[in-house]
């Protein structure tokens, strides 16, 4: 039986010579493999893609790491520790756990490594939720920087925490974006402050039900102590219903608060001993909530009010989330590629008054598109369909707007350029994953940006 790992200084050599298997050689898998090798483990990686297709991922690994590409024979062996990449389903790694292996995701691995070294930061905040994670985490990082702390922004936002371990000390301010897939394999992970922004149907093909998905999100708080803080959305029904799963003290954010917290409205934020104006460059009610969550996290950690005010006034938003690209002949092009689910697209539609040419589609995630029908009917002039989900979207939104089967991003941008008139907005907010035609949502957004910028 694999021994339990203790988070004490005497256990710092635990990784030495341990047999560790990393499943998947994407960004987080490669980061986990590199960290494990530095910690002294005997590391192997198994990856379904061929060796020829791995390219840069392989070149970034130390030579001591064994890589199995194009098959998964290593899953049949016994391991002390297994680190599955976020996209790897439980059906792959549960049999390894049943044979005695510890199963940690990359986030859990990095947390354990920092804790064993006595370097887990006192200023640590983790943000999860269906929508708004990236904006909130980026804003929180900006607030930390304005406070003059050495700051690391990592996690699902783009840089795996395992790649940042050498830069993190107990005095670092750490802002983490955390996904439900990462929380699935978390056990000891414990941020000083955790924030759950919202819970709406997403990743149901992975989690099965909305309740299971919500409970996975609440794992963010499972190891917190009573003197730490869970920041919850007062407007979200599941946050209110499952509040009892958070053992820490709760700070609410919203327009109506059931307890202590931060109240927000169109005129600004009030609570935690201060008043703050909303960031001028973040449109929409949802971004008011994102700002409120970030401020609540920062103030719960003791960040001075002046630093919060400075960061809010300077923040310009994040790439691929309602990002203004250009204006051409009176037509604005907006990149919201980060909208990978229906609720995120709903939020984007609510942020604009109308006259939208909406680019929808990609890899379907299992949720219906019918909740968008009312907003589409009121605000959208034409839906430009791309990707695998086009037939389902057309069926679910039949009668809500005119459709054009663009097929791919180039066809959608070309159609929008030909038909849009001054005052229109071309909005890429796909409501789908990107993996049918792109590497990820960032790649999708970059392609949209390049096509829009290339228009004469």
Secondary structure, DSSP 8 states (H G I E B T S, - for coil): -------SGGGTTTTTT-EEEEE--SHHHHHHHHHHHHHT-EEEEEESS-HHHHTHHHHTS-TTSEEEES--GGGGS--SEEEE-TTS-HHHHHHHHHTT-EE--HHHHHHHHHHHTT---SEEEEEE-SSSHHHHHHHHHHHHHHTT--EEEEETTSS-GGGTGGG--TT-EEEEE--HHHHHT-SS---SEEEE----S-SHHHHSSHHHHHHHHGGGGTT--TTSEEEEETT-HHHHHTGGG--SEEEEEESS-SSSEEEEETTEEEETTEEE---TT--SHHHHHHHHHHHHHHHHTT--HHHHHHHHHH----TTSSEEEEEETTEEEEE-TT--SHHHHHHHHHTS-S-EEEEEESB--S--SGGGHHHHHHHEEEEEEESTTHHHHHHHTTTTSEEEEEESHHHHHHHHHHH--TT-EEEE--SSBSTTTSSSHHHHHHHHHHHHHH--
